[in-house]
């Protein structure tokens, strides 16, 4: 079954004007959540839930870091009962922050927890069903019988929540969809949405609406598509506009984790979607809160009002219908830019100070002076923009220098360099390259006649930028105007980086560029506004954004969980150990999961998996297939490498 079987409603009312989606209000203890309230911040403990004092202490650290909801795993009845001691301990210390019980597989534990804490999270993929990767054909009658079975198991929890005033999150995970859902709807955003709607319809029948919804995946593209489709389906079916909990599961650590989270969460926040966020980093939970706060901070003054750019031209769509899958915008090929090539990275060195060949090393181009040869890393930039200060040496093979058009015209070797024109001057300019001309366009104020000038120009590439503090609306509107006119000019997305902290630079760049890339908009990226001291960081970030958006894979990807009370080893230490051995394997995705309970499901997108299965024991996966069980921890990394080698995907690291 496809979502095309129903007439979809828009997931947001405007693609060019920010307006937060209106929702009902959900009550979580004394906390209120919904569009009339700030975006709430939350995280999850990593301690053993049976260690009451450790869980209380960690919860306090989280709360003092800004956590407004504390989630605690309750994998069995035993842990569910101990939530009362944890809650009492926090209250005795003066902390009234609501607690959330995280439930997988165990309805009995959920029913106990719902009487104790302010909110219960259930996963519809494993609350009643199990995932055995079975292929089963259901007719309508047998499928209806399965829904009755779910109703009988789920209704008791709904009624307890109604009686005790407990909130609920129905939280779908892409990696743990039931066999029943996958067989009928596919392992897809449509399946994720239907998994939640089955439970939501039952709650609606019971008159219970104190509910938050989530659609999580470790793949930001899948996650964005699922949330958008969910909002559309709620509107289509006339269900309440429930608040949304946003998150990218198992995002990882460091810069990669922040960028991946922002591509998913930030894109949806720009759509006006999202009422609470959790950034899942493989770090201490209190480290997640400043990251979540930075993402939310951009929208704190825009709860109902309009911010961003409004372009009224009769060409830009005023609302958005969700897509079923990723589709890149068609763009003609100009030199090596366009639909037939991966998005390009342009390094901005126009601040000057590029005087020697060694200065390009941070950009992935390494010069060896003895044989006078260049080598390129997997993250070597494709173009270098030097502005009005030409680089005083020959570029490495395959790398072209971009110069301001008037400066370019004075060069001796213009064919191997690229002119950058201003949009306002392009139509009348006599300066032209025979193959490629880049044109800088401020999308906040597109010059009259500019689109006509580039419509049929086979040499034009637009460098699109915006001076707005949040540039996505203007950039998105510009690309959509091109689509509406069927203008297939390649578009490189340029962002001016004015942030003062590394976190904000990573998060806001990933939001502003990644949000366009996941929609198939963008044939390249360029980060500007930083000093040459930051060249390496900006180059790495540009490639990281492309990887998180799944448009250009240049390094190993780690799908590592943020740890919880079920974790059977030190996730941060283990992730670093695996990274040290495998981070040269371009394009491979490795899942690192703390426990066998939900870990395999969470790493649905991984090529290989390293999953805790018991004390000092690891189970290794190829995709979702178990390859080796109960491997001693001391031998597990070597065993993982052996599996990769057996698939002919191993490369020896370069010294």
Secondary structure, 3 states (H helix, E strand, C coil): CCHHHCCCCCCECCCCCECCCCCCCEEECCEEECCCCCCEEEEECCCCCCCHHHHHHHHHHHHHCCCCEEEEECCCHHHHHHHHHHHHHHHHCCCCCEEEEEECCCHHHHHHHCCCCCEEEECCCCCCCCCCCCCCCCCHHHHHHHHHHHHHHHHHHHHHHHHHCCEEEEEEEHHHCCHHHHHHHCCCHHHHHHHHHHHHHHHHHCCCCCEEEEEECCCHHHHHHHHHHHHHHHHHHCCCCCEEEECCCCEECHHHHHHHHHHHHHHHHHCCCCCEECCCECCCHHHHHHHHHHHHHCCCCCCCCCECCCCCCCCCCCCECCCCCCCCCCCCCECCECCCCCCEEEEECCCCCCCCHHHHHHHCEEEECCCCEEEECCCCCCEEEEECCCCCCCCCCCCEEEEEHHHHCCCCCHHHEEEEEEHHHHCCCCCCCCCCEEEEEECCCCCCCHHHHHHCCCCEEEEEECCCCCCHHHHHHHHHHHHHHCCCCEEEEEEECCCCCHHHHHHHHHHHHHHHHCCCCCCEEEEECCCHHHHHHHHHHHHHHHHHCCCCCCCCEEEECCCCCCCCCCHHHHHHHHHHHHCCCCCCEEEEECCCCCHHHHCCCCCEEEEEEECCEEEEEECCEEEEEEEEHHHHHHHHHHHHHHCCCCCCCCC
